[in-house]
């Protein structure tokens, strides 16, 4: 084994080293004591005295029996009692692992010592914070409600003239609570989050002050157009847009499955948490639809479990049903049952239910104008005569609408009739072309959304759940 280098950079000698002779320890002092001078060179070695052998035996060798082990070169008569030779035993005595009970006792003693030290520190901080608080004027009960550590940091930071030190030393929510306000959550307003069947927007107009939020859940329509409409109207709500197909059948089939609507709301909660809203808590829901999207609203109204607080329904040119000649209205009213119940709640002031319709007649099924008239009568208990409309809504030009309809074909919303029963509002508009139908979506920021903005701006607690 060559090549190892010593500290002085010379090769180390790795040849075998002879084993030194055993080291012995005198058990009993001799009469003359221990010799201080070494024996002269060449002299015969002195006989080994009785003592303890510290050298371990060779590997595999059996230990010498402790009963009668004799040292060579010593008269047996001088050995006295049988000597104790520790062959293969550590020179400083034996060691064994502590028992489980002993380890457990050690652990509890260490834990108790740590608890005493921690309690002492907390006690000192609490006493100091309370003493400082009692001497400072203007300290509110809000400060006493904090933990001792937070209160101590807060009070220490109040010496800063502009309060900047408080923001550094104390958590933001604690500092805001001391100031009597809650910091608004940091919401992402760019992009969107994917949810089942659509997307979730947090538009620029969405400015929650805490974890509670309102939701506009819209079915069928250009996603960016719905988002921009909410922003233009100033709606302080998250906006979800679901698109499943062209006809109402796809919406009805999906939301006819119990629990799908509630799963969607849970999905929206998770998406809002990802976009910065801490511990989202749904406050109020507005169901909105255009054209075929009414199919989802109809089934949600029929099957919802009432765990949400439904506060508004906005339908733009899109409630239809089949015909039933045996009915006085000629309409298949069973298909309108969930909307009829909602119209009755709205008439009593428990909901906002606003409907717009065009003059389009699909011929093979009932028009949105015919179903709106039926719902008015169902809410009032008798047919309702509509009045001529008075004011036309402003015409809006949205960036998201560019290219959806050419400017030559774009239609303005010209009102024809209107009627209101409590929170139920029905307004008819002129036109029977696809462009007139499209205008109900393009102009929702000037027709149905202002009513929702006004209702939610008034504040007030939402109605109890279970409607």
Protein Blocks (a to p, Z undefined) as FASTA:
>chain_A
ZZiacfkopacdfbdcdddddddddfbdcfkopafbdcdehiacddddddddfbdcdehi
acddfklccdehiafklnmpaddddehiafkbpaddddfklmmmmmmmmmmmmmmmmmmm
mmmmmmmmmmmmmmpghiafklmmpcfklmmmmmmmmmpmnlmmmmmmpcfklmmmmnop
acdddddfehcdddehiacdddfklccfblbdcddddehiafklmmmmmmmnopacdddd
ddfbjblmlmmmmmmpghklmmmmmmmmmmmmmnopahiadfbdcdddehjlmmmmmmmm
mmogolaccfbdcdehiaccdddfkbmnlpafklmmmmmmmmmmmmnopaccdddddfbd
ehlaccfklmmmmmmmmmnopacdddddfbdcdddddfklgojacfklpccdddfbdcde
hjaccdddedjbfklmmmmmmmmmmmmmmmmmmmmmngpadddehZZ
